[in-house]
Amino acid sequence: MSASSDHHRGIAPHQCGRCCTHIDRIGVTLDRHSIIEDVSLHLHCGELTAVVGPNGAGKSTLLRALLGEVSHTGEIHFHPVFGPAREDAPVIGYVPQSMDFDRFSPLSVCDLFVASTSAFPVPLGCGNSVRESALSALGSVDAADLIDRGLGKLSGGELQRVMLALSLTPLPNLLLLDEPVSGIDLPGRELFYRTVSDLRRRFDLSILMISHDLAGIVPVSDRIVFLDRRVVCVGTPAEVLANPAFRHAFGLDLEIR
């Protein structure tokens, strides 16, 4: 979506900071089956864009295309604040739905940062430089107190905040969240949403979040994309909630809190 189309819809063009993402007519076909078709979006800096849709709509496939994990038609361009579109991909942070690990493992949160961000083997421990980096990232998601906690001792919400902190190391230009609150209780979901909302403002991040939690995602989203293989509608939460196609698909009468 271009700035001109934003203007046509009555939305003031957003002044992008670190790196905007233009998705131009992306399509993905797997095993001769079309997963997504003709998807065009503009992800603005400092904004959280939520992607909603039924199961099998291609939401996770869109993220995989952005991560370069699946072949696609169309183009993806990354635009820094100054200068032309960059040829190389920017730093992309990613938080999956869940992380598979041995709940009885003695690994701590700090060990996870060692394994993910350092060239040193985990058995050598969490050195000062890695620990300081981990504390900084964990502090940005209000989780610094978890640094020495065993991974198996974390609640679902705590683990997702740790994964969010890990996705900020190094600070990304684009942050992708794939159903990050799936299986988390209500207080944990609300804390996660508040944290992500704060991060987008503090670091001027472009954030794309897939969610089935419509009631929770609406209040923190700047834009919502209703995806069902194609972009059915996109706009502010109020615009999308009022769209007849959206209301018919979900059969819900949502109000923005």
N, C-alpha and C positions, 0 to 999 in steps of 0.2 A: 504494500500500500504506500503510495507516494504522499508527499506533503500536499500536493495539489488535490488529491482525493480526500485528505483530511480536511482541507479547507472547504471542499464541496459539501462535506458532511457537517460543517459548522464547528469543527474542532480546530483550535489554533495549532499550527505546526509546532511540534516539540523541538526544542533546541537540544540536539544530541551532544553528549559530552565525549565519553571514552570511545565507544565504537557501536555504530548502528548496524543492524543486520537486515539485508534485503533478500527475501526469498521470492524468487521469480519463476512461477509456473513449474514448481517441483512435482515430479511424478516418480513413483516407485512401483516396480513390478517384480514380484517374487514368484518363481515357478509358474510363470505365464499368468499369474493372477494379479490384477491391478489392486494395489493397497491404498495408494493415494494418487490423486490426479489434479494437475493444474492448481497447485496450492501457491498462492502469492500472499506474502505478508511483509510488513515492515515492523521490525522490533526496535523500539526506541530506547535510548539510554535513560536510566532513571525511571523506567516503567516496568511494571509487572504485568505480563500478558498471560492469561490463563487459557488453556486449551481444554475444552469440554466436548463430549460426544459419547455416543453409545459404544459398547464393546465392539472391537473390530473396525473402528472408524479410522484407524491409521495414526492415532495420536503418538504412540511410542515409536512408530516407524518414522514419523517426522523428526523426532529427536535423533534417531539413529542416522538419518540423512545428514543432519546438522553436524553430528559427531564424525561423519565420514565412514560410518560402519556399513552402509549399504549404498550400492550404485543407484544413481537417480538421473532422470532427465531434468531439464531446466537448469537454473543457475542460482548460486548463493553468493552474495557479495557482502563484504564487511567494509564499512566506511568509518575510518577514524574521523575525529572532529575536523582536522585539517587535511587537505590533500586528497588524491584519488583513492578509489577502492583498492584495498590491499590484495595482493595475489595469494599471500599465505593466510592460513586460518589464524584468527586471534587465539588468545588463551581462553579455553572453554572449561568452565567448572561443571561438574555433573554429579547429581545425587540420584541414585537409583531407588526403586521401590523398597528394596531390602538388601542386606549384605549377608551372604552365607559364610558362617564361620563356626568353629567348634566352641560351643558355649562353655565347655570345661577347659578351654585353653587358658593358660596363665597370662596371656598377652594383655597388656594394659593399653589405655588410650594413647599414651606416649609411645609405646612400642608400635602402634598402628601408624603413627606419624613417621617413625623411623623407617618402617617397611615401605611406606608410600612416597616419602620425600627425600630420603637419604640414601647415599651409596653404601653406608655402613650396614653390616649384618645386624639383625635384631638382637642376637645374643650379646653383642657388645654394649647394649644398653642405650638409654636415651641421653645423648651428650648435651652439653650446655646449649649449643647453637640450635639443635633441633628442639630442645625443650623450650627455649625462648620463643622460637617460631610457632611451636604448637600452642603455647600459652597465649600468644598474641591472637592467633586464629580462633582458639576456643573462647577467648575473652570477647571477641566480636559477636559471638552467638550466646553470650551469657552462660558459658559452660567451662570456664577455667578450672573450676573445682573438680572437674571430672578427669583431669590429666593423669592421675595415678590409679584411677578406677579400672578394675578388670573389665574387659569387654563383655564377659558373660554376666556381669553384675549390673549392666545398664538396662534401664527400661527402654521400651520402644522409642519413646520420645527423646530420651537422652541419646540413644544411639543415632537417631536421625540428625540431631543437632551436632554430634561429633562428625558425622558424614558431611554435614553442611560446612563445618569448619574446615574439614579436609579439602572440600571443593574450592575453598577460598585461598588455598596454598599452592601456587601463588595466586594473587588476586586476579580473577578472570575478567575478560571483557564481556563475556556472555555466560550466564548461569542457567543451566538446564535442570529442571526438577521433574522427575517422573514419578507421579503419585507418591510424593514424599511423606504424606501423613497416613498412608494406608496401614490400618491395624493399630493406630495410636489412639489413646483415649482422648476425650474432649479437651481437658486442660492441656495435654501435650500438643494437640493440634492448634489450639489457640495460641500457645506460646511459640510454636514453630511459625505460624503465620505472622505474628507480631515481629519476630526476629527477621524473617525474610523481608517484610515491609520496611523495616528499619535499614536493612542492608542496601536495598535499592536506592534509598535516599542518600545514605551516608557515602556510598561509593559510586553513585551514578551508574548502577549496573543495568544492563539489559537482562531481564529475567523472563524465561518461558517456563511455565509450570503446567503440567498435566494434572488434572484433578477430576474426581467424581464427587467430591465434597462441595456441591454447589452452594449450599448455605454458608459454608465457611470461606470459600474462595471469593465470593462476590464482594464482600466489604473491603478486601485488600487489593483487588485487581484494578488496574487502570484501564485495561482492555480485556475483552473476552472474545475468543474465537470458538465458534460452534463448528466443529469439524465432523464430517461424515463422508470420508474419502475425499471430498472437496470441501472448500470453505463455504458453508451454508450462509453464515453471516458473521460479521465482525464489527465491533464498536465498543463503546463504553458499556459498563454493566447495565445501565438503564436501557440503552438501545437494544442490547441483545435480549434482555429479559422481556422486552415488549415485542420482540419479533415473533410473528405468528408461527413460523417454522420451529423456532426454539420451544415455544409454549406447547405446540402440538407434540413435539418429540419427547419432552420430559413430563408433560402433564402436571406441571407444578406451578403454584402461585407463590413465587418468591418475592420477598421484599428486601430492599437494601437496608442493612442495619446502619 
